Amino acid sequence: MKPLTIEIIGTGTHNRGAELMAIAVSERIRRSFPDARIAVSPEFGATSDRRKYGFLDTTEFSGRRLGRLKTLALTAVGRWRRNTVKSSDVSIVLDASGFAFSDQWGAARVDQIVQLMSRRHRRHQTYIMLPQALGPFNKPAVAEKSRLLFGRAELVCARDRQSYASVKELVNHSGLRLYPDFTVDVSPVRGPHLSLPGRFVAIVPNYRMLDKGEGEAYLEFVHQALITMKELGLQPAFVLHDAEEDRRVISLVNDRFAEQIPILTDTDPRVLKAILGAATFVIGSRFHALVSSLSQGVPCIGAGWSHKYPELFADFGCPELLLSDLHDVDSLRSMIQLLSEDATRAPIATRIGEAALNIKQRTAAMWEEVEAIIRARRQQVKT
């Protein structure tokens, strides 16, 4: 009998948020199915990253012509590599794309996954979309491809109410569910050489705020936050949570601010979660950095560029901490003042912590449903 082989797709390349999702999936699967083989695309990070987390390589790239040429080459090489599995041996495909299927990203990514899951050797595979942001689907090409994608999935998990409503309006799918982001369960890890300031406020920049949002307004937002913290005697520190391109934001901000702000980072997203958990509070716009903070009961002042941000802050019971207008300096200063004082920050942290417990319970319910599908699929294979 073939071993249970589960593939994680949609986790990107050199992306700490995506890496965090892959870790969350693998930790849960290994706990429930210790004998399962977990594979990812060769496009997931570097080889060292895949080996670090015990992932096997599939012999398939998700692109079209170039991807198929690479796939053929890797299949040939893979015959002599113990850390490679044939994509045709996969039984379950778990899609952890995060936020990829939407008008904001266009039809190309949706079509890529539709093509991948339509290949002859994959038609027997069970496809599950783990909780992620979805929609809107107002562009005809995006809507058409998304209908095909959702139709291929046995389970479609929307991460928030707007995503759920967008999918429900597009298709009538009996497997549509509303579940929260599942990275809340990943445990923080304190790095052996990690040295943190005694008391600091973490600022997590996001380059997407420049190319998806209001670039100049965002830089001024960070600048004003630093000025306010200096006035209040707070110690700021940049936490580089995701892409190296976020360093460009830090460079641009430092050009405006008189002092150089320390930068904290690590290649392991679990260590980054530990850093954020040690902060007095967080000012951020990287989605999974906010999740990592809020899931530990750390209050956050947020700024975002899509519907997933207000939905996240509503889930954690602190919608008032999301700044809807980057030009609203007075509100930003008031939020920082509020969180700078122990007496006013403590009840907010308690409220967030209680919401985090509820979210973890809903995540457990999601995994129970996913694992029931995996067990049923495994039983089919046995018989």
C-alpha positions as CSV (number, residue, x, y, z in Angstrom):
1,M,0.0,0.0,0.0
2,K,1.3,3.4,-0.9
3,P,2.1,5.8,2.0
4,L,-0.2,8.8,2.6
5,T,1.3,11.6,0.7
6,I,0.0,15.2,1.2
7,E,1.2,18.1,-0.8
8,I,1.0,21.7,0.4
9,I,0.7,24.3,-2.4
10,G,0.3,28.0,-2.6
11,T,3.1,28.7,-0.1
12,G,5.2,30.9,-2.3
13,T,8.9,31.5,-2.4
14,H,11.0,33.1,0.4
15,N,7.9,34.5,2.1
16,R,7.8,34.2,5.9
17,G,4.0,34.4,6.1
18,A,3.7,31.6,3.5
19,E,6.4,29.7,5.4
20,L,4.5,30.1,8.6
21,M,1.4,28.6,6.9
22,A,3.4,25.6,5.7
23,I,4.8,25.1,9.2
24,A,1.2,25.2,10.7
25,V,0.0,22.6,8.2
26,S,2.9,20.3,8.7
27,E,2.8,20.4,12.5
28,R,-0.9,19.5,12.5
29,I,-0.6,16.8,9.9
30,R,2.4,15.1,11.5
31,R,0.5,15.1,14.9
32,S,-2.6,13.5,13.4
33,F,-0.9,11.3,10.7
34,P,2.6,10.5,11.9
35,D,3.3,8.3,8.9
36,A,2.3,10.9,6.3
37,R,4.8,12.2,3.7
38,I,4.5,15.9,3.3
39,A,5.7,17.4,0.1
40,V,6.0,20.9,-1.4
41,S,6.8,22.3,-4.8
42,P,10.5,22.8,-5.6
43,E,9.5,26.5,-5.8
44,F,9.1,26.6,-2.0
45,G,12.1,28.5,-0.7
46,A,15.5,27.1,-1.0
47,T,16.5,23.4,-0.7
48,S,17.8,24.1,2.8
49,D,14.4,25.5,3.8
50,R,12.6,22.4,2.6
51,R,15.0,20.1,4.4
52,K,14.8,22.1,7.6
53,Y,11.1,21.5,7.9
54,G,11.3,17.9,6.7
55,F,9.4,18.6,3.4
56,L,9.9,16.3,0.4
57,D,10.0,17.8,-3.1
58,T,7.3,17.0,-5.7
59,T,8.4,16.5,-9.2
60,E,6.3,19.3,-10.6
61,F,6.4,23.0,-11.1
62,S,3.1,24.9,-11.2
63,G,3.9,27.0,-14.4
64,R,2.9,26.0,-17.9
65,R,5.5,25.4,-20.7
66,L,8.6,26.3,-18.7
67,G,7.2,24.6,-15.6
68,R,6.6,21.4,-17.5
69,L,10.2,21.4,-18.9
70,K,11.5,21.8,-15.4
71,T,9.1,19.1,-14.2
72,L,10.5,16.6,-16.7
73,A,14.1,17.4,-15.7
74,L,13.3,17.1,-12.0
75,T,11.4,13.8,-12.5
76,A,14.5,12.4,-14.2
77,V,16.8,13.6,-11.4
78,G,14.3,12.6,-8.7
79,R,14.7,8.9,-9.5
80,W,18.0,9.0,-7.6
81,R,16.9,11.4,-4.8
82,R,15.3,10.0,-1.7
83,N,13.8,13.4,-0.8
84,T,11.6,13.5,-4.0
85,V,8.1,12.1,-4.6
86,K,6.3,11.8,-7.8
87,S,3.4,14.3,-7.9
88,S,1.2,11.4,-9.2
89,D,1.7,9.7,-5.8
90,V,0.0,12.6,-3.9
91,S,-3.4,11.8,-2.4
92,I,-4.3,15.1,-0.8
93,V,-3.5,18.6,-2.0
94,L,-3.8,21.3,0.7
95,D,-3.9,24.9,-0.8
96,A,-2.5,27.5,1.6
97,S,-2.4,30.4,-0.8
98,G,-3.2,33.0,1.8
99,F,-4.5,35.7,-0.6
100,A,-4.1,34.9,-4.3
101,F,-7.6,34.4,-5.8
102,S,-9.0,37.9,-6.2
103,D,-9.5,40.8,-8.7
104,Q,-6.5,42.4,-7.0
105,W,-4.2,39.6,-8.3
106,G,-5.8,38.9,-11.6
107,A,-6.7,35.6,-13.3
108,A,-3.2,34.3,-13.9
109,R,-2.7,32.7,-10.5
110,V,-6.2,31.2,-10.4
111,D,-5.6,29.7,-13.9
112,Q,-2.3,28.3,-12.8
113,I,-3.8,26.3,-10.0
114,V,-6.8,25.2,-12.2
115,Q,-4.3,23.9,-14.8
116,L,-2.2,22.2,-12.1
117,M,-5.2,20.4,-10.6
118,S,-6.7,19.5,-14.0
119,R,-3.6,17.5,-15.1
120,R,-4.5,13.8,-15.8
121,H,-2.3,12.4,-13.1
122,R,-4.0,14.7,-10.5
123,R,-7.6,14.0,-11.3
124,H,-7.8,11.4,-8.5
125,Q,-6.4,13.8,-5.9
126,T,-8.5,15.5,-3.2
127,Y,-8.1,19.3,-3.3
128,I,-8.8,21.3,-0.2
129,M,-8.6,25.1,0.1
130,L,-7.4,25.9,3.6
131,P,-8.6,29.2,5.2
132,Q,-7.6,32.2,3.0
133,A,-8.8,35.6,1.8
134,L,-10.9,35.3,-1.3
135,G,-12.4,37.8,-3.8
136,P,-13.9,40.0,-4.9
137,F,-14.6,38.4,-8.3
138,N,-15.9,41.3,-10.3
139,K,-13.5,40.8,-13.2
140,P,-15.0,38.3,-15.7
141,A,-11.8,36.4,-16.3
142,V,-11.1,36.1,-12.5
143,A,-14.7,35.0,-11.9
144,E,-14.6,32.4,-14.6
145,K,-11.4,30.8,-13.5
146,S,-12.4,31.0,-9.8
147,R,-15.6,29.1,-10.5
148,L,-13.6,26.3,-12.0
149,L,-11.2,26.3,-9.1
150,F,-13.9,26.2,-6.4
151,G,-15.7,23.5,-8.4
152,R,-12.5,21.3,-8.2
153,A,-12.3,21.7,-4.4
154,E,-14.0,19.4,-2.0
155,L,-13.7,22.0,0.8
156,V,-13.4,25.8,0.4
157,C,-12.4,27.6,3.6
158,A,-12.9,31.4,3.5
159,R,-10.9,33.2,6.2
160,D,-13.3,36.0,6.8
161,R,-16.9,37.1,6.3
162,Q,-16.3,39.2,3.2
163,S,-14.4,36.3,1.5
164,Y,-17.2,33.9,2.4
165,A,-19.8,36.3,0.9
166,S,-17.8,36.8,-2.3
167,V,-17.5,33.0,-2.9
168,K,-21.2,32.4,-2.0
169,E,-22.2,35.0,-4.5
170,L,-20.1,33.4,-7.2
171,V,-20.9,29.7,-6.7
172,N,-23.2,27.4,-4.9
173,H,-20.7,25.2,-3.1
174,S,-21.8,22.7,-0.4
175,G,-18.3,22.6,0.9
176,L,-18.0,26.4,1.6
177,R,-17.0,27.1,5.2
178,L,-16.0,30.1,7.3
179,Y,-12.8,29.4,9.3
180,P,-10.1,31.8,10.7
181,D,-6.4,32.0,9.8
182,F,-4.8,28.7,11.0
183,T,-1.3,30.0,11.8
184,V,-2.6,31.0,15.3
185,D,-1.5,27.5,16.5
186,V,2.2,27.8,15.6
187,S,4.2,28.1,18.8
188,P,6.9,30.8,19.1
189,V,10.5,29.8,19.3
190,R,13.1,31.8,21.2
191,G,16.2,32.0,19.0
192,P,19.4,30.9,20.8
193,H,21.3,34.1,19.9
194,L,18.3,36.4,20.0
195,S,18.9,39.6,22.0
196,L,15.9,41.9,22.5
197,P,15.5,45.4,24.0
198,G,14.0,45.2,27.5
199,R,10.8,47.1,26.5
200,F,10.1,48.0,22.9
201,V,7.4,48.7,20.4
202,A,7.7,46.6,17.2
203,I,7.1,48.3,13.8
204,V,6.5,45.8,11.0
205,P,6.8,47.5,7.6
206,N,5.2,46.2,4.4
207,Y,6.4,47.1,0.9
208,R,2.9,46.1,-0.4
209,M,1.6,49.3,1.2
210,L,3.7,51.3,-1.3
211,D,2.6,49.5,-4.4
212,K,-0.9,48.5,-3.4
213,G,-1.8,51.4,-1.2
214,E,-0.9,55.1,-0.8
215,G,2.9,55.1,-0.8
216,E,3.7,58.6,0.4
217,A,0.9,58.5,3.0
218,Y,2.2,55.2,4.3
219,L,5.8,56.5,4.8
220,E,4.4,59.5,6.6
221,F,2.3,57.2,8.8
222,V,5.4,55.3,9.9
223,H,7.3,58.6,10.3
224,Q,4.6,60.1,12.5
225,A,4.4,56.9,14.6
226,L,8.2,57.2,15.3
227,I,7.9,60.9,16.3
228,T,5.0,60.1,18.7
229,M,6.9,57.2,20.3
230,K,9.9,59.4,20.8
231,E,7.8,62.1,22.5
232,L,6.3,59.4,24.8
233,G,9.7,57.9,25.6
234,L,9.0,54.6,23.9
235,Q,11.7,52.4,22.3
236,P,10.8,51.5,18.7
237,A,12.3,48.6,16.8
238,F,11.7,47.5,13.2
239,V,10.8,43.9,12.9
240,L,11.6,42.6,9.4
241,H,9.0,39.9,9.1
242,D,8.7,39.1,5.5
243,A,10.3,39.9,2.2
244,E,13.7,41.5,1.9
245,E,12.0,44.3,-0.1
246,D,10.5,45.5,3.2
247,R,14.1,46.8,3.9
248,R,13.4,49.5,1.3
249,V,10.5,50.8,3.4
250,I,12.9,51.0,6.4
251,S,15.5,52.8,4.3
252,L,12.9,55.3,3.1
253,V,11.6,56.0,6.6
254,N,15.1,56.3,8.0
255,D,15.8,59.1,5.4
256,R,13.0,61.1,7.1
257,F,13.8,60.3,10.7
258,A,16.8,61.7,12.6
259,E,17.7,58.5,14.4
260,Q,18.5,55.1,13.1
261,I,16.0,52.5,14.4
262,P,17.3,49.0,15.3
263,I,16.2,46.2,13.1
264,L,15.2,42.8,14.5
265,T,14.8,39.8,12.2
266,D,15.3,36.1,11.8
267,T,15.0,33.5,9.0
268,D,12.6,31.4,11.1
269,P,9.0,32.7,11.3
270,R,8.6,31.0,14.6
271,V,11.4,33.1,16.1
272,L,9.8,36.2,14.5
273,K,6.6,35.3,16.4
274,A,8.6,35.1,19.6
275,I,10.0,38.6,18.9
276,L,6.5,40.0,18.3
277,G,5.2,38.3,21.4
278,A,7.9,40.1,23.5
279,A,6.8,43.6,22.3
280,T,4.8,45.9,24.4
281,F,2.6,46.5,21.4
282,V,3.0,46.3,17.6
283,I,2.4,48.7,14.7
284,G,2.2,46.7,11.6
285,S,0.9,46.0,8.1
286,R,2.2,42.5,7.3
287,F,-0.9,40.3,7.8
288,H,0.8,37.3,9.3
289,A,2.9,39.5,11.6
290,L,-0.4,40.9,12.9
291,V,-1.8,37.4,13.4
292,S,1.4,36.3,15.2
293,S,1.0,39.3,17.6
294,L,-2.7,39.2,18.2
295,S,-2.7,35.4,18.7
296,Q,-0.4,36.0,21.7
297,G,-2.6,38.7,23.1
298,V,-0.3,41.6,22.0
299,P,-2.3,44.7,21.0
300,C,-1.6,46.0,17.4
301,I,-2.2,49.2,15.6
302,G,-2.8,48.1,12.0
303,A,-2.8,49.6,8.5
304,G,-3.7,47.5,5.5
305,W,-4.5,47.5,1.8
306,S,-7.3,44.9,1.5
307,H,-10.5,43.6,3.2
308,K,-8.5,41.0,5.1
309,Y,-7.2,43.6,7.6
310,P,-10.5,44.9,9.0
311,E,-11.8,41.4,9.1
312,L,-8.8,40.2,11.1
313,F,-9.1,43.0,13.7
314,A,-12.8,42.4,14.0
315,D,-12.1,38.7,14.7
316,F,-9.7,39.6,17.5
317,G,-12.2,42.0,19.0
318,C,-10.2,45.2,18.4
319,P,-11.5,46.9,15.2
320,E,-10.8,50.3,16.7
321,L,-7.1,49.6,16.5
322,L,-7.1,49.5,12.6
323,L,-6.3,52.9,11.1
324,S,-8.7,53.2,8.1
325,D,-7.2,56.5,7.0
326,L,-3.4,56.8,6.8
327,H,-3.7,60.6,6.8
328,D,-5.4,60.6,10.2
329,V,-2.4,61.5,12.3
330,D,-4.5,62.5,15.3
331,S,-6.1,59.0,15.5
332,L,-2.7,57.4,15.2
333,R,-1.2,59.4,18.0
334,S,-4.2,58.7,20.2
335,M,-3.8,54.9,19.6
336,I,-0.1,55.0,20.5
337,Q,-0.9,57.0,23.6
338,L,-3.6,54.5,24.6
339,L,-1.3,51.5,24.2
340,S,1.7,53.2,25.8
341,E,0.0,53.2,29.2
342,D,-0.3,49.9,31.2
343,A,-3.6,50.8,32.7
344,T,-5.3,51.3,29.3
345,R,-3.4,48.7,27.4
346,A,-4.1,45.8,29.8
347,P,-7.9,45.5,29.3
348,I,-7.4,45.6,25.5
349,A,-4.8,42.8,25.7
350,T,-7.2,40.8,27.8
351,R,-10.0,41.2,25.3
352,I,-7.6,40.2,22.4
353,G,-6.4,37.2,24.4
354,E,-10.0,36.0,24.9
355,A,-10.8,36.4,21.2
356,A,-7.6,34.4,20.4
357,L,-8.8,31.5,22.4
358,N,-12.1,31.4,20.5
359,I,-10.2,31.6,17.2
360,K,-8.0,28.7,18.2
361,Q,-11.1,26.6,19.0
362,R,-12.6,27.4,15.5
363,T,-9.2,26.4,14.0
364,A,-9.4,23.1,15.8
365,A,-12.9,22.6,14.3
366,M,-11.5,23.3,10.8
367,W,-8.8,20.7,11.2
368,E,-11.3,18.1,12.4
369,E,-13.2,18.6,9.2
370,V,-10.1,18.5,7.0
371,E,-8.8,15.4,8.8
372,A,-12.1,13.6,8.4
373,I,-11.8,14.1,4.6
374,I,-8.2,12.8,4.7
375,R,-9.2,9.7,6.6
376,A,-12.1,9.0,4.2
377,R,-9.7,9.4,1.3
378,R,-7.2,7.1,2.9
379,Q,-9.9,4.5,3.5
380,Q,-10.8,4.6,-0.2
381,V,-7.2,4.0,-1.2
382,K,-7.0,1.0,1.1
383,T,-10.2,-0.6,-0.3
